[in-house]
Amino acid sequence: MDNLATFEPLFLPLLKINDILYRLIVYDDWIDKQTKKIQSQAFLRRDKDRNGLSVCIAEYYSLEKCKTDSRFNFIFGVGGLQVHHIKSLGLGIEPDTMEHANIKGLPLRGEDDKRRNDLAEDLAEFCNSYYAWINENKLPN
């Protein structure tokens, strides 16, 4: 009998052009404390991002779930991008579960640093802040 814990859906979601994808802000320097604007650092693909830049699919992964995501010690904010903004930059989006996808086509450091930084800036410009935890007195150490 199959183990339900390792069950993968038979079908992955088909993303529509206006669907929202959430980017979890897991470092405090990824968000401007004054304006609450998500910074370009949040969209720089890192070496550990082997499959692309991680995003949550808003239709299946609620904002409340993002705020309390147990994979991280602290969530400083949640940014949202529409699928059409990502695709307008020539990037792809590949769901790997019902709740999660990866933005494809972002260079890693050293591959094409100018393009990497330009794309990160563009994504930050498109990004809306849906949640920001900026209370300096309550930030974790």
Long-range contacts (C-beta under 8 A, 24 or more apart in sequence): 8-97, 9-97, 9-98, 12-95, 12-96, 12-97, 12-98, 13-57, 13-59, 13-60, 13-95, 13-98, 15-57, 15-83, 15-93, 15-95, 15-101, 16-83, 17-82, 17-83, 17-84, 17-87, 18-82, 18-83, 18-84, 19-57, 19-58, 19-59, 19-82, 19-83, 20-58, 20-59, 20-80, 20-81, 20-82, 20-83, 21-55, 21-56, 21-57, 21-58, 21-80, 21-81, 21-82, 21-83, 21-86, 21-93, 21-101, 21-103, 22-55, 22-56, 22-57, 22-58, 22-61, 22-63, 22-66, 22-78, 22-79, 22-80, 22-130, 23-53, 23-54, 23-55, 23-56, 23-78, 23-79, 23-80, 23-81, 23-127, 24-54, 24-56, 24-66, 24-69, 24-72, 24-75, 24-78, 25-75, 25-76, 25-77, 25-78, 25-79, 25-132, 26-72, 26-74, 26-75, 26-76, 27-76, 28-76, 28-139, 30-76, 30-77, 31-76, 31-77, 31-129, 31-132, 31-134, 33-134, 33-136, 36-77, 36-129, 36-132, 36-134, 37-124, 37-127, 37-129, 38-77, 38-79, 38-124, 38-127, 38-129, 39-124, 40-117, 40-120, 40-121, 40-123, 40-124, 41-120, 42-79, 42-120, 42-123, 42-124, 42-127, 43-106, 43-119, 43-120, 43-123, 43-124, 43-127, 44-106, 44-109, 44-116, 44-117, 44-120, 45-106, 45-107, 45-108, 45-116, 46-108, 46-109, 47-108, 47-109, 49-102, 49-106, 49-108, 51-94, 51-96, 51-102, 52-94, 52-102, 52-103, 52-104, 52-105, 52-106, 53-102, 53-103, 53-106, 54-100, 54-102, 55-81, 55-93, 55-100, 55-101, 55-102, 55-103, 56-99, 56-100, 56-101, 57-95, 57-98, 57-99, 57-100, 57-101, 60-98, 60-99, 61-99, 61-100, 63-130, 63-131, 66-131, 67-131, 73-140, 74-133, 74-139, 74-140, 75-131, 75-133, 76-132, 76-133, 76-134, 76-139, 77-129, 77-130, 77-131, 77-132, 77-133, 78-129, 78-130, 78-131, 79-127, 79-128, 79-129, 79-130, 80-127, 80-128, 80-129, 80-130, 81-123, 81-126, 81-127, 81-128, 82-126, 85-123, 85-126, 86-123, 86-126, 89-119, 89-122, 89-123, 91-119
